[in-house]
Amino acid sequence: METDSRQTAGGPEERPAADRPFRLGAWIVDPAANRIKQGDREVRLEPKVMRVLLLLAEHKGQVVTRRELEDNVWPRMLVTDDAVNNTLIKLRKALGDDARNPAHIETIAKSGYRLIAAVAPVEDASCPTTPAAVTPQLSAPADQVTVATGAASSGAWKKAIAVALAVLLVVGWFATKWFARDPVEPLTEHAERHAVAVLPFDNLTRDPEQDYFTDGITEDLITDLSKLSSLRVVARSSVMAYRNSAETDYQIGAELGVRYIVRGSVQRSGQRLRINVRLTDARESRNRWAERYDRGLSDIFLMQDEITARVVSALEIELAPGERQRLTRKYLTNVEAYDEFLRGLDLLGRRSGDDNDAAKAHFEQAIALEPRFARAYAGLAQAYSQDAVYNRGPTAAKSLARAEDLARKGLEIDDTLPQLRFVIGMVEMFNGNLESATAEVLRAIELKPSYADGYGLLARIMHFAGRPQEGREAIAQAMGLSPTVPALYLMVDGALLYQLGRHDEALEQLTTSVNVSPNLLLSHLYLAAAYAGSNRMDEAGWAVNEILSFNPHFTIAYLDYGFPMRDQLF
């Protein structure tokens, strides 16, 4: 690790206490109040931004890696790259720092970040405390909420409050209007099942460019096992947090709530493929089964079928009618198309606009190579639906229409793929067809009982149907399958808690959601509604201002997409 060669006058610098004010260059930092002050200027920081600053200050002069930031500021959460990037951008803006010519925070290429400004304790008892009133200025960057020194733009401020109230009105309407509707099919309880986690396989090729392939093998095994009703399989989003983890199987099993752990490694060399797999009883710390496969790359699909079958056999579980047939890869023989599919899958999981566009290109190439590749249609449909969820592309409506078209084409090839049912369920939900949306997502869960995202979507449908308690049951299932909770699940849970009138709990979940994934627009909208519902209008306006900072063209018309059936309100 690179060390800091800078010397600071006055000898060694003290590390700041996490709850006590300290000096950072010309700034005074007040962690307890989440504020920094320089002369008459005072800036409020988001809690996550302050935590990043404190972590950097605690390691003054040392490189703090992105992984360390994620582990300390977003522990056990699935964090997008945007979350870390945006938090650093906000911190730099607040400090008035320039990334190209830094005075406070230095970026170390391919390593992390380092605090280079002088750090010293504050000895003056008159250090900054929380002011009596802080007025947000909408003309300033969204991350900077300053004590007003001039007139804020009243028009912009009224717009922000109007959006917050509009969201509040719509969400509140769901809580009453939709209770009167005919019920959709009730949720069902699942019997107790074996619980297993497939950890990220090791890439023995030692080439990071092959990580997508190794991760794809891991994800395929997770997907296959998730189709079995007698198993509870932890979602990919949670197990990927354990890549290169030094924790024992016993520790990981306890954290994820599973008894069985699958580990493995992949080595791809030319046209040869070696896969090692081991199934461990984490509770008893003993192997249940292990095998090594060494074959030609063209045998990859046969190898995957055999691995799944052997894991199922070692777990001694009973297959329900039709499940054995679902586990057979009868629909693909083109290895090159599969490789393109895995590249797309890797990019899709990163949940950023550029990566999503690149994922589409790989899925399209996979379809060109193998026109009846239903999973590639599913991946492409998911990419377009993700555009809609994150409000990317020309319009959300066009993205949803394209997603539906691709999903229905995929169903013509293979009507047993749960991802295709999921996409159609999402489209139906946004079109306001809640009963058909519920039917589609329940079918997806039937095909893949450990479908965390399926339960997450079901929870959203229950929210829009005015059935928040059932929605919370569904989101609890999703979170149980994905203990490293994604931002979207936190957003849904927050919306449901708000609908139940539990505003403080809703604010906690929604705040965490926007910190984990800052560009998830719906999280900001629900957060604005929750603040407005608690009569905290300044903070509601601040939450909407955050939206305007990364989506300056946002208008109330977005609610037509974000909240289906809104037109029936008027």
FIBADO-974349 format. One record per residue (C-alpha): residue number from 1; x, y, z. Coordinates in steps of 0.25 Angstrom, whole numbers. Each point is the difference from the previous one (the first is absolute). Layout:
BEGIN
NUM:X:Y:Z
...
//
This chain:
BEGIN
1:0:0:0
2:5:14:-4
3:4:9:12
4:-2:15:1
5:14:7:-1
6:-6:13:5
7:4:6:13
8:-9:9:8
9:5:11:9
10:-1:-3:15
11:4:-14:0
12:-9:-13:-1
13:-15:3:-2
14:-11:-6:10
15:-11:-9:-6
16:-13:7:3
17:-10:-7:9
18:-13:-4:-7
19:-9:9:8
20:9:12:3
21:2:12:-9
22:14:2:-7
23:7:9:-9
24:2:-4:-15
25:8:10:-7
26:-7:13:2
27:-13:-8:3
28:-6:-4:13
29:-7:-13:0
30:-12:-3:9
31:-3:-15:-1
32:-11:0:10
33:-8:11:-8
34:4:-5:-14
35:6:14:-3
36:13:7:-4
37:3:14:2
38:10:10:-6
39:-2:14:5
40:-15:5:-2
41:-2:-12:-10
42:-7:-12:6
43:-3:-13:-9
44:-8:-11:5
45:4:-14:-5
46:-8:-13:-2
47:4:-10:11
48:6:-9:-10
49:9:11:-5
50:4:3:14
51:4:-14:2
52:9:0:-12
53:6:12:5
54:3:-6:14
55:5:-13:-6
56:10:8:-9
57:4:9:12
58:2:-12:9
59:10:-5:-10
60:6:13:-4
61:11:-1:-10
62:-3:-15:-3
63:-7:-5:-12
64:-15:-5:3
65:-4:-10:-10
66:-14:0:-6
67:-2:-13:6
68:3:6:14
69:-10:11:-3
70:-11:-10:-3
71:3:-9:12
72:0:12:10
73:-10:9:-6
74:-10:-10:-6
75:3:-12:8
76:-6:-13:-6
77:-8:8:-11
78:0:-2:-15
79:6:14:-4
80:1:5:-14
81:12:7:-5
82:-8:12:-1
83:-2:0:15
84:14:2:3
85:3:9:-11
86:-11:10:3
87:3:0:15
88:14:4:-3
89:-5:10:-10
90:-9:6:10
91:11:1:10
92:10:7:-9
93:-11:10:-4
94:-3:3:15
95:15:2:2
96:2:8:-13
97:10:-10:-4
98:5:-3:-14
99:3:-14:-4
100:10:4:-10
101:8:9:9
102:-5:-5:14
103:3:7:13
104:-8:-9:9
105:-3:-14:-7
106:9:-7:-10
107:-4:-11:-9
108:11:-11:-1
109:-3:-7:-13
110:-5:-14:1
111:2:0:15
112:-9:10:7
113:0:13:7
114:9:8:9
115:-2:12:9
116:11:10:-1
117:-5:12:7
118:5:2:14
119:-8:-6:12
120:0:6:14
121:-9:0:12
122:-9:11:4
123:4:6:13
124:-9:12:1
125:-13:-3:8
126:-8:9:-10
127:1:-10:-11
128:-11:-1:-10
129:-13:-6:5
130:-13:-2:-7
131:-7:13:-4
132:-14:4:4
133:-4:1:-14
134:6:-5:-13
135:-7:4:-13
136:3:-8:-13
137:4:8:-12
138:-5:-7:-13
139:10:8:-9
140:11:-6:7
141:5:-15:-3
142:-10:-10:6
143:11:-5:9
144:2:13:6
145:-10:6:10
146:5:13:5
147:-5:10:10
148:-7:10:-8
149:7:13:-3
150:-9:5:-12
151:-13:-3:-6
152:-2:-14:-5
153:-8:-2:-13
154:-14:0:5
155:-5:-6:-13
156:10:-12:1
157:-3:-2:14
158:-15:0:-2
159:2:-10:-11
160:7:-9:9
161:-10:0:11
162:-11:-2:-11
163:7:-12:-5
164:1:-5:15
165:-15:2:2
166:-4:-6:-13
167:7:-13:4
168:-6:1:14
169:-14:1:-6
170:2:-12:-10
171:6:-9:10
172:-10:4:11
173:-11:-3:-11
174:5:-14:-2
175:-1:-3:15
176:-15:2:-1
177:-6:-1:-15
178:6:-13:-3
179:-5:-7:13
180:-14:0:-6
181:5:-8:-13
182:-3:-15:-2
183:11:-8:6
184:11:-6:-8
185:5:-14:3
186:5:-1:15
187:15:-2:3
188:3:-14:4
189:10:-5:11
190:11:-9:-4
191:4:-13:8
192:13:0:7
193:11:-3:-10
194:15:-3:0
195:8:13:-1
196:13:1:-8
197:9:11:-5
198:8:-1:-13
199:13:9:3
200:7:7:-12
201:9:-11:-7
202:15:4:0
203:5:4:-14
204:13:-9:-1
205:3:6:-14
206:6:12:8
207:-5:9:-11
208:-10:10:5
209:-6:1:-14
210:-5:-14:3
211:-8:3:12
212:-13:2:-7
213:1:-15:-5
214:3:-5:14
215:-11:8:6
216:-9:-5:-11
217:2:-14:4
218:-3:4:15
219:-13:7:-4
220:-4:-12:-9
221:1:-9:12
222:-8:9:9
223:-10:2:-11
224:-2:-16:-1
225:-1:-2:14
226:-9:11:2
227:-10:-8:-8
228:-2:-10:10
229:-12:1:10
230:7:-7:11
231:12:9:1
232:2:14:4
233:12:6:-8
234:6:13:4
235:0:10:-11
236:12:4:-9
237:-1:14:5
238:4:-4:14
239:10:-11:-2
240:8:9:-9
241:4:8:13
242:8:-13:4
243:10:1:-12
244:14:-3:6
245:-6:0:14
246:9:-6:11
247:-12:-4:8
248:-2:-15:3
249:-12:-7:-6
250:-6:-1:14
251:1:15:2
252:-6:3:-14
253:-11:-10:2
254:-4:7:13
255:0:13:-7
256:-8:-4:-12
257:-9:-10:8
258:3:-12:-8
259:5:-14:4
260:7:-3:-13
261:11:7:-8
262:4:-3:-14
263:14:5:-4
264:8:-2:-13
265:10:4:-10
266:1:2:-15
267:12:-1:-9
268:-2:3:-15
269:12:-3:-9
270:-2:0:-15
271:-11:-10:-3
272:2:-7:14
273:-9:3:12
274:3:-5:14
275:-10:2:11
276:2:-4:15
277:-13:-1:9
278:-1:-3:15
279:-13:0:8
280:2:2:15
281:-9:-2:12
282:3:14:6
283:-6:-4:14
284:8:-12:1
285:13:5:-7
286:1:-13:-9
287:-1:-2:-15
288:-12:-7:-6
289:5:-1:-14
290:11:4:-9
291:4:-2:-14
292:9:4:-11
293:-4:2:-15
294:11:1:-11
295:-6:0:-14
296:-1:8:-13
297:-7:13:0
298:-11:-5:-9
299:-4:-9:11
300:-3:11:10
301:-15:-2:-1
302:1:-14:4
303:10:3:11
304:-10:10:6
305:-12:-10:-1
306:9:-10:7
307:5:9:11
308:-15:4:3
309:-4:-14:1
310:11:-4:9
311:-3:12:10
312:-14:-4:0
313:3:-15:2
314:10:4:12
315:-11:8:6
316:-9:-11:0
317:-12:8:-4
318:-13:-5:-7
319:-3:6:-13
320:-14:5:-3
321:-7:-5:-13
322:6:8:-12
323:12:5:8
324:10:-10:-6
325:-4:4:-14
326:2:15:3
327:15:-3:4
328:4:-5:-14
329:6:9:-9
330:-7:-4:-13
331:-1:13:-6
332:15:4:-3
333:12:-6:-7
334:7:13:-5
335:12:3:9
336:3:13:-7
337:-15:5:2
338:1:-5:15
339:13:8:2
340:-7:13:-6
341:-11:-3:10
342:9:-1:12
343:7:13:-4
344:-14:7:-1
345:-4:-6:14
346:12:5:6
347:-2:14:-5
348:-15:0:3
349:3:-3:15
350:8:13:1
351:-13:8:-1
352:6:13:-7
353:-4:6:-13
354:12:-2:-8
355:2:-15:5
356:-15:-2:-3
357:2:5:-14
358:12:-9:-2
359:-8:-12:6
360:-10:2:-11
361:10:-1:-11
362:5:-13:5
363:-14:-6:2
364:-3:4:-14
365:12:-6:-5
366:-3:-13:7
367:-14:0:-7
368:7:2:-13
369:9:-12:2
370:-12:-9:6
371:-14:6:-4
372:-7:-10:9
373:8:4:12
374:-11:3:10
375:9:4:11
376:6:11:-8
377:-14:6:-3
378:-2:0:15
379:13:7:2
380:-3:10:-10
381:-14:2:5
382:5:2:14
383:10:11:-5
384:-11:8:-6
385:-9:-2:12
386:12:5:9
387:1:12:-9
388:-15:3:4
389:3:-2:15
390:12:9:0
391:-7:10:-10
392:11:-1:-10
393:-2:1:-15
394:-10:8:-9
395:-12:-3:9
396:-4:-11:10
397:-13:-3:-8
398:9:-4:-12
399:9:-8:8
400:-11:-8:6
401:-7:-2:-13
402:14:-6:-6
403:2:-8:12
404:-14:-6:-1
405:2:-3:-15
406:13:-8:3
407:-6:-7:12
408:-12:-5:-9
409:10:-5:-11
410:8:-7:11
411:-13:-7:5
412:-3:-5:-14
413:14:-8:1
414:-1:-4:14
415:-12:3:9
416:7:-6:13
417:10:12:1
418:-3:7:13
419:7:13:-4
420:-9:1:-12
421:-12:0:9
422:6:10:9
423:2:10:-11
424:-14:-2:-5
425:-5:1:15
426:7:13:1
427:-5:6:-12
428:-15:-4:4
429:3:7:13
430:4:13:-6
431:-12:-1:-10
432:-9:-1:12
433:-4:-14:-2
434:2:-5:14
435:-7:-13:-1
436:7:-5:-13
437:13:6:6
438:-2:-9:13
439:-3:-12:-8
440:13:1:-8
441:9:3:12
442:-7:-12:7
443:3:-9:-12
444:15:5:0
445:1:-4:15
446:-6:-13:-3
447:10:-3:-10
448:11:6:9
449:-4:-2:14
450:13:8:5
451:-3:12:-9
452:4:11:9
453:-3:11:-11
454:-13:-7:-2
455:-5:2:14
456:5:14:-1
457:-9:3:-12
458:-11:-7:7
459:2:9:12
460:-1:12:-9
461:-13:-5:-6
462:-6:-2:13
463:4:15:4
464:-7:5:-13
465:-12:-9:3
466:-2:6:14
467:5:-12:8
468:12:4:7
469:0:-11:11
470:1:-11:-11
471:10:9:-7
472:9:0:12
473:-2:-16:1
474:5:0:-15
475:12:9:2
476:4:-7:13
477:1:-13:-9
478:9:8:-10
479:9:5:11
480:1:-14:6
481:5:-5:-13
482:9:12:-2
483:6:4:14
484:9:10:-7
485:-12:9:-2
486:-1:7:-14
487:-4:15:0
488:-13:-4:-8
489:-5:-9:11
490:3:11:11
491:-8:9:-9
492:-12:-9:-1
493:1:-3:15
494:0:15:3
495:-12:2:-9
496:-8:-11:7
497:4:5:14
498:-5:14:-4
499:-13:-6:-5
500:-2:-6:13
501:3:13:7
502:13:-4:6
503:7:13:-5
504:13:-1:9
505:3:-14:-5
506:-4:4:-14
507:10:12:1
508:11:-9:5
509:-1:-10:-12
510:-2:10:-10
511:12:8:4
512:8:-12:0
513:-5:-4:-14
514:4:14:-6
515:14:-1:6
516:2:-14:-5
517:-5:4:-14
518:0:15:-2
519:-6:0:-14
520:-12:-9:3
521:-11:11:-2
522:-11:-7:6
523:7:-1:14
524:2:15:-1
525:-15:2:-3
526:-5:-9:11
527:10:7:10
528:-6:14:-4
529:-14:-6:3
530:4:-6:13
531:6:14:4
532:-12:7:-4
533:-9:-10:7
534:8:3:13
535:-2:15:-3
536:15:2:-2
537:-2:9:-12
538:15:5:-1
539:5:-14:0
540:-10:-4:-10
541:4:11:-9
542:15:-4:2
543:-3:-14:-4
544:-7:5:-13
545:12:9:-2
546:9:-12:0
547:-8:-5:-12
548:1:12:-7
549:15:0:2
550:2:-13:-9
551:-13:1:-8
552:-2:15:-3
553:-11:-3:-10
554:-9:-7:10
555:-14:5:1
556:-12:-5:7
557:-5:-7:-12
558:10:-11:4
559:-10:-4:10
560:-8:-6:-12
561:11:-10:-1
562:4:-1:14
563:-13:-2:6
564:-10:-8:-9
565:-15:3:0
566:3:14:4
567:-9:5:-11
568:-12:-6:8
569:3:9:11
570:-6:13:-8
//
